[in-house]
Amino acid sequence: MNTNNPYSIFLKTKNIQILIADDGIRFDMKNVKKVDSVRDMRLFLKEERLKLIDGKLFINAEKEKGTRIVHYVFNLRNKKCPYFLC
């Protein structure tokens, strides 16, 4: 169970950054690319959607330190944002 779930969203003129972090038990980064659970499928689909608009998904997980997920969307004004992201 996670005891602390901070998150933040930064909106700038052309960029969006969404940070989600927790200090709970980390998940194994080696298994994230294997889509064998609903959680893994959601991460995979999120990454694919971000790629459609030249966005990036970064995941950092460290034992005893939790997980940090950052979504970036760059140059948003120059792109048509799909309904599922905006």
Secondary structure, DSSP 8 states (H G I E B T S, - for coil): --S---EEEEE-SS-EEEEEEE-S----GGGTTS--SHHHHHHHHHHHHHHHTT-EEEEEEETTTEEEEEEEE-SGGGS---TTT-
